């Protein structure tokens, strides 16, 4: 007899470098690169692990982020990916 077991998928955990987080007025956000432009996304952050912080909401994982965003960065600014 095969037993039917319900398996719940664990939520995907997304971690980002602390250098990608921007804190403004008590709210956290990250800059995501979409189609060559910077887009600001609100991020619900969780605990830090070393130099990385968990983002509970706001990212799916796999996005390209702007590290240490410059102060004048605006939503829709054109950006180029730098080679690592």
Biopython code that builds the backbone (N, CA, C, O; Angstrom):
import numpy as np
from Bio.PDB.StructureBuilder import StructureBuilder

atoms = [
    (1, "UNK", "N", (0.837, -1.196, 0.000)),
    (1, "UNK", "CA", (0.000, 0.000, 0.000)),
    (1, "UNK", "C", (0.876, 1.252, 0.000)),
    (1, "UNK", "O", (1.705, 1.458, 0.886)),
    (2, "UNK", "N", (0.671, 2.052, -0.990)),
    (2, "UNK", "CA", (1.376, 3.331, -1.028)),
    (2, "UNK", "C", (0.587, 4.342, -0.224)),
    (2, "UNK", "O", (-0.633, 4.443, -0.352)),
    (3, "UNK", "N", (1.287, 5.082, 0.597)),
    (3, "UNK", "CA", (0.619, 6.099, 1.404)),
    (3, "UNK", "C", (0.766, 7.453, 0.722)),
    (3, "UNK", "O", (1.821, 7.792, 0.186)),
    (4, "UNK", "N", (-0.307, 8.202, 0.757)),
    (4, "UNK", "CA", (-0.259, 9.551, 0.199)),
    (4, "UNK", "C", (0.249, 10.495, 1.272)),
    (4, "UNK", "O", (-0.363, 10.643, 2.330)),
    (5, "UNK", "N", (1.352, 11.119, 0.992)),
    (5, "UNK", "CA", (1.921, 12.070, 1.942)),
    (5, "UNK", "C", (1.870, 13.456, 1.303)),
    (5, "UNK", "O", (2.278, 13.634, 0.156)),
    (6, "UNK", "N", (1.374, 14.417, 2.041)),
    (6, "UNK", "CA", (1.370, 15.778, 1.536)),
    (6, "UNK", "C", (2.701, 16.418, 1.899)),
    (6, "UNK", "O", (3.118, 16.428, 3.057)),
    (7, "UNK", "N", (3.341, 16.942, 0.892)),
    (7, "UNK", "CA", (4.639, 17.571, 1.097)),
    (7, "UNK", "C", (4.506, 19.047, 0.760)),
    (7, "UNK", "O", (4.106, 19.408, -0.347)),
    (8, "UNK", "N", (4.835, 19.876, 1.699)),
    (8, "UNK", "CA", (4.805, 21.322, 1.459)),
    (8, "UNK", "C", (6.202, 21.771, 1.069)),
    (8, "UNK", "O", (7.185, 21.454, 1.739)),
    (9, "UNK", "N", (6.271, 22.505, -0.011)),
    (9, "UNK", "CA", (7.571, 23.012, -0.448)),
    (9, "UNK", "C", (8.038, 24.090, 0.527)),
    (9, "UNK", "O", (7.273, 24.977, 0.907)),
    (10, "UNK", "N", (9.276, 23.999, 0.916)),
    (10, "UNK", "CA", (9.842, 25.022, 1.802)),
    (10, "UNK", "C", (9.937, 26.320, 1.017)),
    (10, "UNK", "O", (10.287, 26.300, -0.163)),
    (11, "UNK", "N", (9.634, 27.446, 1.648)),
    (11, "UNK", "CA", (9.760, 28.716, 0.937)),
    (11, "UNK", "C", (11.207, 28.954, 0.536)),
    (11, "UNK", "O", (12.134, 28.640, 1.283)),
    (12, "UNK", "N", (11.386, 29.513, -0.648)),
    (12, "UNK", "CA", (12.741, 29.790, -1.125)),
    (12, "UNK", "C", (13.325, 30.936, -0.310)),
    (12, "UNK", "O", (12.680, 31.965, -0.110)),
    (13, "UNK", "N", (14.529, 30.746, 0.149)),
    (13, "UNK", "CA", (15.188, 31.785, 0.942)),
    (13, "UNK", "C", (16.148, 32.546, 0.038)),
    (13, "UNK", "O", (16.975, 31.951, -0.652)),
    (14, "UNK", "N", (16.026, 33.851, 0.054)),
    (14, "UNK", "CA", (16.849, 34.714, -0.793)),
    (14, "UNK", "C", (17.747, 35.545, 0.115)),
    (14, "UNK", "O", (17.273, 36.198, 1.045)),
    (15, "UNK", "N", (19.043, 35.515, -0.164)),
    (15, "UNK", "CA", (20.007, 36.309, 0.602)),
    (15, "UNK", "C", (20.712, 37.268, -0.352)),
    (15, "UNK", "O", (21.049, 36.909, -1.480)),
    (16, "UNK", "N", (20.928, 38.482, 0.115)),
    (16, "UNK", "CA", (21.632, 39.484, -0.689)),
    (16, "UNK", "C", (22.791, 40.047, 0.115)),
    (16, "UNK", "O", (22.752, 40.037, 1.346)),
    (17, "UNK", "N", (23.827, 40.542, -0.566)),
    (17, "UNK", "CA", (24.919, 41.202, 0.169)),
    (17, "UNK", "C", (24.391, 42.450, 0.871)),
    (17, "UNK", "O", (23.536, 43.155, 0.334)),
    (18, "UNK", "N", (24.902, 42.721, 2.074)),
    (18, "UNK", "CA", (24.475, 43.924, 2.797)),
    (18, "UNK", "C", (24.725, 45.185, 1.982)),
    (18, "UNK", "O", (24.005, 46.172, 2.136)),
    (19, "UNK", "N", (25.741, 45.165, 1.113)),
    (19, "UNK", "CA", (26.076, 46.337, 0.296)),
    (19, "UNK", "C", (24.978, 46.662, -0.716)),
    (19, "UNK", "O", (24.966, 47.760, -1.272)),
    (20, "UNK", "N", (24.055, 45.728, -0.967)),
    (20, "UNK", "CA", (22.969, 45.979, -1.923)),
    (20, "UNK", "C", (21.762, 46.643, -1.257)),
    (20, "UNK", "O", (20.893, 47.176, -1.946)),
    (21, "UNK", "N", (21.703, 46.614, 0.075)),
    (21, "UNK", "CA", (20.552, 47.176, 0.785)),
    (21, "UNK", "C", (20.685, 48.677, 0.982)),
    (21, "UNK", "O", (21.761, 49.190, 1.287)),
    (22, "UNK", "N", (19.571, 49.366, 0.802)),
    (22, "UNK", "CA", (19.501, 50.800, 1.053)),
    (22, "UNK", "C", (18.425, 51.001, 2.108)),
    (22, "UNK", "O", (17.309, 50.504, 1.958)),
    (23, "UNK", "N", (18.746, 51.722, 3.168)),
    (23, "UNK", "CA", (17.774, 52.010, 4.219)),
    (23, "UNK", "C", (17.418, 53.488, 4.167)),
    (23, "UNK", "O", (18.277, 54.355, 4.327)),
    (24, "UNK", "N", (16.135, 53.760, 3.938)),
    (24, "UNK", "CA", (15.651, 55.130, 3.851)),
    (24, "UNK", "C", (14.423, 55.266, 4.730)),
    (24, "UNK", "O", (13.416, 54.597, 4.498)),
    (25, "UNK", "N", (14.493, 56.113, 5.726)),
    (25, "UNK", "CA", (13.350, 56.349, 6.584)),
    (25, "UNK", "C", (12.816, 55.091, 7.254)),
    (25, "UNK", "O", (11.606, 54.939, 7.424)),
    (26, "UNK", "N", (13.721, 54.187, 7.636)),
    (26, "UNK", "CA", (13.309, 52.958, 8.303)),
    (26, "UNK", "C", (12.811, 51.866, 7.376)),
    (26, "UNK", "O", (12.385, 50.810, 7.845)),
    (27, "UNK", "N", (12.853, 52.096, 6.071)),
    (27, "UNK", "CA", (12.430, 51.086, 5.098)),
    (27, "UNK", "C", (13.649, 50.614, 4.304)),
    (27, "UNK", "O", (14.530, 51.404, 3.965)),
    (28, "UNK", "N", (13.679, 49.328, 4.018)),
    (28, "UNK", "CA", (14.789, 48.765, 3.249)),
    (28, "UNK", "C", (14.365, 48.560, 1.807)),
    (28, "UNK", "O", (13.209, 48.248, 1.522)),
    (29, "UNK", "N", (15.311, 48.738, 0.906)),
    (29, "UNK", "CA", (15.057, 48.481, -0.502)),
    (29, "UNK", "C", (16.349, 48.034, -1.172)),
    (29, "UNK", "O", (17.437, 48.159, -0.610)),
    (30, "UNK", "N", (16.205, 47.516, -2.377)),
    (30, "UNK", "CA", (17.337, 47.122, -3.201)),
    (30, "UNK", "C", (17.101, 47.683, -4.596)),
    (30, "UNK", "O", (15.964, 47.939, -4.993)),
    (31, "UNK", "N", (18.178, 47.868, -5.323)),
    (31, "UNK", "CA", (18.094, 48.297, -6.718)),
    (31, "UNK", "C", (18.325, 47.068, -7.594)),
    (31, "UNK", "O", (19.382, 46.441, -7.539)),
    (32, "UNK", "N", (17.327, 46.739, -8.396)),
    (32, "UNK", "CA", (17.385, 45.587, -9.298)),
    (32, "UNK", "C", (17.611, 46.106, -10.711)),
    (32, "UNK", "O", (17.026, 47.112, -11.112)),
    (33, "UNK", "N", (18.462, 45.416, -11.460)),
    (33, "UNK", "CA", (18.709, 45.799, -12.851)),
    (33, "UNK", "C", (17.737, 45.021, -13.733)),
    (33, "UNK", "O", (17.787, 43.793, -13.811)),
    (34, "UNK", "N", (16.841, 45.772, -14.403)),
    (34, "UNK", "CA", (15.854, 45.180, -15.305)),
    (34, "UNK", "C", (15.976, 45.847, -16.665)),
    (34, "UNK", "O", (15.790, 47.058, -16.780)),
    (35, "UNK", "N", (16.287, 45.071, -17.692)),
    (35, "UNK", "CA", (16.406, 45.590, -19.063)),
    (35, "UNK", "C", (17.332, 46.799, -19.148)),
    (35, "UNK", "O", (17.025, 47.775, -19.833)),
    (36, "UNK", "N", (18.475, 46.731, -18.445)),
    (36, "UNK", "CA", (19.474, 47.791, -18.509)),
    (36, "UNK", "C", (19.137, 49.024, -17.693)),
    (36, "UNK", "O", (19.822, 50.041, -17.800)),
    (37, "UNK", "N", (18.085, 48.950, -16.873)),
    (37, "UNK", "CA", (17.702, 50.083, -16.046)),
    (37, "UNK", "C", (17.622, 49.668, -14.575)),
    (37, "UNK", "O", (17.313, 48.519, -14.258)),
    (38, "UNK", "N", (17.905, 50.623, -13.685)),
    (38, "UNK", "CA", (17.818, 50.369, -12.247)),
    (38, "UNK", "C", (16.376, 50.597, -11.799)),
    (38, "UNK", "O", (15.771, 51.621, -12.117)),
    (39, "UNK", "N", (15.843, 49.644, -11.068)),
    (39, "UNK", "CA", (14.491, 49.741, -10.516)),
    (39, "UNK", "C", (14.561, 49.486, -9.019)),
    (39, "UNK", "O", (15.143, 48.492, -8.583)),
    (40, "UNK", "N", (13.978, 50.369, -8.240)),
    (40, "UNK", "CA", (14.022, 50.217, -6.787)),
    (40, "UNK", "C", (12.881, 49.317, -6.333)),
    (40, "UNK", "O", (11.724, 49.533, -6.692)),
    (41, "UNK", "N", (13.223, 48.302, -5.535)),
    (41, "UNK", "CA", (12.248, 47.359, -4.998)),
    (41, "UNK", "C", (12.295, 47.414, -3.475)),
    (41, "UNK", "O", (13.366, 47.334, -2.874)),
    (42, "UNK", "N", (11.121, 47.552, -2.855)),
    (42, "UNK", "CA", (11.042, 47.487, -1.397)),
    (42, "UNK", "C", (11.378, 46.063, -0.974)),
    (42, "UNK", "O", (10.950, 45.104, -1.615)),
    (43, "UNK", "N", (12.137, 45.928, 0.097)),
    (43, "UNK", "CA", (12.558, 44.603, 0.559)),
    (43, "UNK", "C", (12.208, 44.431, 2.032)),
    (43, "UNK", "O", (12.550, 45.269, 2.867)),
    (44, "UNK", "N", (11.520, 43.329, 2.338)),
    (44, "UNK", "CA", (11.254, 42.964, 3.727)),
    (44, "UNK", "C", (12.420, 42.093, 4.164)),
    (44, "UNK", "O", (12.532, 40.939, 3.750)),
    (45, "UNK", "N", (13.287, 42.648, 5.000)),
    (45, "UNK", "CA", (14.516, 41.941, 5.353)),
    (45, "UNK", "C", (14.371, 41.159, 6.650)),
    (45, "UNK", "O", (13.607, 41.522, 7.544)),
    (46, "UNK", "N", (15.125, 40.084, 6.717)),
    (46, "UNK", "CA", (15.161, 39.237, 7.894)),
    (46, "UNK", "C", (16.536, 39.304, 8.527)),
    (46, "UNK", "O", (17.222, 40.323, 8.440)),
    (47, "UNK", "N", (16.936, 38.215, 9.165)),
    (47, "UNK", "CA", (18.217, 38.214, 9.867)),
    (47, "UNK", "C", (19.421, 38.216, 8.915)),
    (47, "UNK", "O", (19.350, 37.746, 7.779)),
    (48, "UNK", "N", (20.512, 38.760, 9.423)),
    (48, "UNK", "CA", (21.767, 38.761, 8.675)),
    (48, "UNK", "C", (22.546, 37.495, 8.997)),
    (48, "UNK", "O", (22.479, 36.969, 10.108)),
    (49, "UNK", "N", (23.279, 37.023, 8.011)),
    (49, "UNK", "CA", (24.216, 35.903, 8.182)),
    (49, "UNK", "C", (25.541, 36.350, 7.606)),
    (49, "UNK", "O", (25.765, 36.293, 6.397)),
    (50, "UNK", "N", (26.403, 36.791, 8.476)),
    (50, "UNK", "CA", (27.688, 37.312, 8.003)),
    (50, "UNK", "C", (27.453, 38.607, 7.243)),
    (50, "UNK", "O", (26.855, 39.543, 7.775)),
    (51, "UNK", "N", (27.923, 38.666, 5.994)),
    (51, "UNK", "CA", (27.757, 39.882, 5.197)),
    (51, "UNK", "C", (26.538, 39.800, 4.284)),
    (51, "UNK", "O", (26.388, 40.618, 3.376)),
    (52, "UNK", "N", (25.660, 38.812, 4.519)),
    (52, "UNK", "CA", (24.465, 38.653, 3.698)),
    (52, "UNK", "C", (23.217, 38.793, 4.569)),
    (52, "UNK", "O", (23.232, 38.452, 5.752)),
    (53, "UNK", "N", (22.142, 39.296, 3.972)),
    (53, "UNK", "CA", (20.887, 39.520, 4.687)),
    (53, "UNK", "C", (19.772, 38.787, 3.952)),
    (53, "UNK", "O", (19.705, 38.803, 2.723)),
    (54, "UNK", "N", (18.904, 38.148, 4.720)),
    (54, "UNK", "CA", (17.761, 37.464, 4.112)),
    (54, "UNK", "C", (16.710, 38.493, 3.700)),
    (54, "UNK", "O", (16.382, 39.403, 4.462)),
    (55, "UNK", "N", (16.183, 38.334, 2.472)),
    (55, "UNK", "CA", (15.076, 39.162, 1.996)),
    (55, "UNK", "C", (13.857, 38.258, 1.940)),
    (55, "UNK", "O", (13.786, 37.340, 1.122)),
    (56, "UNK", "N", (12.893, 38.527, 2.823)),
    (56, "UNK", "CA", (11.701, 37.673, 2.926)),
    (56, "UNK", "C", (10.687, 37.973, 1.838)),
    (56, "UNK", "O", (9.996, 37.071, 1.363)),
    (57, "UNK", "N", (10.594, 39.234, 1.441)),
    (57, "UNK", "CA", (9.680, 39.634, 0.379)),
    (57, "UNK", "C", (10.319, 40.732, -0.439)),
    (57, "UNK", "O", (11.062, 41.560, 0.089)),
    (58, "UNK", "N", (10.030, 40.740, -1.741)),
    (58, "UNK", "CA", (10.544, 41.786, -2.608)),
    (58, "UNK", "C", (11.449, 41.263, -3.703)),
    (58, "UNK", "O", (11.652, 41.938, -4.712)),
    (59, "UNK", "N", (12.006, 40.053, -3.518)),
    (59, "UNK", "CA", (12.862, 39.436, -4.531)),
    (59, "UNK", "C", (12.482, 37.973, -4.704)),
    (59, "UNK", "O", (12.033, 37.319, -3.764)),
    (60, "UNK", "N", (12.669, 37.473, -5.916)),
    (60, "UNK", "CA", (12.416, 36.061, -6.178)),
    (60, "UNK", "C", (13.688, 35.231, -6.072)),
    (60, "UNK", "O", (13.628, 34.025, -5.834)),
    (61, "UNK", "N", (14.835, 35.875, -6.247)),
    (61, "UNK", "CA", (16.124, 35.178, -6.280)),
    (61, "UNK", "C", (16.623, 35.160, -7.708)),
    (61, "UNK", "O", (15.849, 34.946, -8.641)),
    (62, "UNK", "N", (17.903, 35.382, -7.881)),
    (62, "UNK", "CA", (18.500, 35.367, -9.215)),
    (62, "UNK", "C", (18.552, 36.725, -9.894)),
    (62, "UNK", "O", (19.107, 36.837, -10.987)),
    (63, "UNK", "N", (17.985, 37.771, -9.272)),
    (63, "UNK", "CA", (18.032, 39.095, -9.875)),
    (63, "UNK", "C", (19.456, 39.659, -9.819)),
    (63, "UNK", "O", (20.252, 39.287, -8.958)),
    (64, "UNK", "N", (19.756, 40.563, -10.755)),
    (64, "UNK", "CA", (21.019, 41.304, -10.713)),
    (64, "UNK", "C", (20.778, 42.563, -9.899)),
    (64, "UNK", "O", (19.864, 43.334, -10.191)),
    (65, "UNK", "N", (21.605, 42.772, -8.871)),
    (65, "UNK", "CA", (21.432, 43.908, -7.970)),
    (65, "UNK", "C", (22.573, 44.893, -8.111)),
    (65, "UNK", "O", (23.678, 44.532, -8.516)),
    (66, "UNK", "N", (22.293, 46.145, -7.771)),
    (66, "UNK", "CA", (23.320, 47.186, -7.735)),
    (66, "UNK", "C", (23.948, 47.147, -6.346)),
    (66, "UNK", "O", (23.251, 47.300, -5.343)),
    (67, "UNK", "N", (25.263, 46.941, -6.284)),
    (67, "UNK", "CA", (25.978, 46.953, -5.007)),
    (67, "UNK", "C", (26.431, 48.371, -4.712)),
    (67, "UNK", "O", (26.910, 49.073, -5.603)),
    (68, "UNK", "N", (26.284, 48.790, -3.478)),
    (68, "UNK", "CA", (26.647, 50.134, -3.022)),
    (68, "UNK", "C", (26.103, 51.181, -4.000)),
    (68, "UNK", "O", (26.873, 51.885, -4.652)),
    (69, "UNK", "N", (24.765, 51.281, -4.099)),
    (69, "UNK", "CA", (24.167, 52.213, -5.054)),
    (69, "UNK", "C", (24.584, 53.658, -4.786)),
    (69, "UNK", "O", (24.611, 54.087, -3.633)),
    (70, "UNK", "N", (24.909, 54.414, -5.841)),
    (70, "UNK", "CA", (25.271, 55.819, -5.654)),
    (70, "UNK", "C", (24.056, 56.634, -5.199)),
    (70, "UNK", "O", (22.917, 56.278, -5.502)),
    (71, "UNK", "N", (24.301, 57.718, -4.478)),
    (71, "UNK", "CA", (23.225, 58.530, -3.895)),
    (71, "UNK", "C", (22.271, 59.093, -4.946)),
    (71, "UNK", "O", (21.079, 59.232, -4.673)),
    (72, "UNK", "N", (22.761, 59.416, -6.123)),
    (72, "UNK", "CA", (21.912, 60.045, -7.134)),
    (72, "UNK", "C", (21.148, 59.072, -8.018)),
    (72, "UNK", "O", (20.498, 59.490, -8.976)),
    (73, "UNK", "N", (21.213, 57.775, -7.710)),
    (73, "UNK", "CA", (20.538, 56.781, -8.552)),
    (73, "UNK", "C", (19.032, 56.993, -8.499)),
    (73, "UNK", "O", (18.450, 57.150, -7.425)),
    (74, "UNK", "N", (18.404, 56.996, -9.686)),
    (74, "UNK", "CA", (16.966, 57.200, -9.761)),
    (74, "UNK", "C", (16.316, 56.007, -10.447)),
    (74, "UNK", "O", (16.943, 55.326, -11.259)),
    (75, "UNK", "N", (15.056, 55.764, -10.112)),
    (75, "UNK", "CA", (14.303, 54.689, -10.739)),
    (75, "UNK", "C", (14.277, 54.929, -12.248)),
    (75, "UNK", "O", (13.855, 55.991, -12.707)),
    (76, "UNK", "N", (14.725, 53.944, -13.011)),
    (76, "UNK", "CA", (14.765, 54.068, -14.468)),
    (76, "UNK", "C", (16.109, 54.516, -15.014)),
    (76, "UNK", "O", (16.271, 54.624, -16.229)),
    (77, "UNK", "N", (17.097, 54.785, -14.127)),
    (77, "UNK", "CA", (18.429, 55.168, -14.594)),
    (77, "UNK", "C", (19.038, 54.031, -15.391)),
    (77, "UNK", "O", (18.904, 52.865, -15.018)),
    (78, "UNK", "N", (19.712, 54.365, -16.496)),
    (78, "UNK", "CA", (20.378, 53.330, -17.293)),
    (78, "UNK", "C", (21.651, 52.898, -16.562)),
    (78, "UNK", "O", (22.407, 53.720, -16.046)),
    (79, "UNK", "N", (21.859, 51.585, -16.538)),
    (79, "UNK", "CA", (23.055, 51.043, -15.888)),
    (79, "UNK", "C", (23.644, 49.952, -16.765)),
    (79, "UNK", "O", (22.948, 49.349, -17.582)),
    (80, "UNK", "N", (24.941, 49.706, -16.583)),
    (80, "UNK", "CA", (25.624, 48.623, -17.278)),
    (80, "UNK", "C", (26.137, 47.650, -16.229)),
    (80, "UNK", "O", (26.572, 48.059, -15.152)),
    (81, "UNK", "N", (26.084, 46.362, -16.545)),
    (81, "UNK", "CA", (26.635, 45.359, -15.649)),
    (81, "UNK", "C", (28.156, 45.398, -15.739)),
    (81, "UNK", "O", (28.725, 45.428, -16.831)),
    (82, "UNK", "N", (28.796, 45.397, -14.594)),
    (82, "UNK", "CA", (30.259, 45.344, -14.544)),
    (82, "UNK", "C", (30.680, 43.885, -14.489)),
    (82, "UNK", "O", (30.007, 43.057, -13.875)),
    (83, "UNK", "N", (31.783, 43.581, -15.126)),
    (83, "UNK", "CA", (32.310, 42.218, -15.062)),
    (83, "UNK", "C", (32.848, 41.972, -13.666)),
    (83, "UNK", "O", (33.479, 42.847, -13.073)),
    (84, "UNK", "N", (32.598, 40.769, -13.138)),
    (84, "UNK", "CA", (33.138, 40.475, -11.801)),
    (84, "UNK", "C", (34.470, 39.815, -11.966)),
    (84, "UNK", "O", (35.117, 39.475, -10.976)),
]
sb = StructureBuilder()
sb.init_structure("model")
sb.init_model(0)
sb.init_chain("A")
sb.init_seg("    ")
for serial, (resi, resn, name, xyz) in enumerate(atoms, 1):
    if name == "N":
        sb.init_residue(resn, " ", resi, " ")
    sb.init_atom(name, np.array(xyz, "f"), 0.0, 1.0, " ", f" {name:<3s}", serial, name[0])
structure = sb.get_structure()
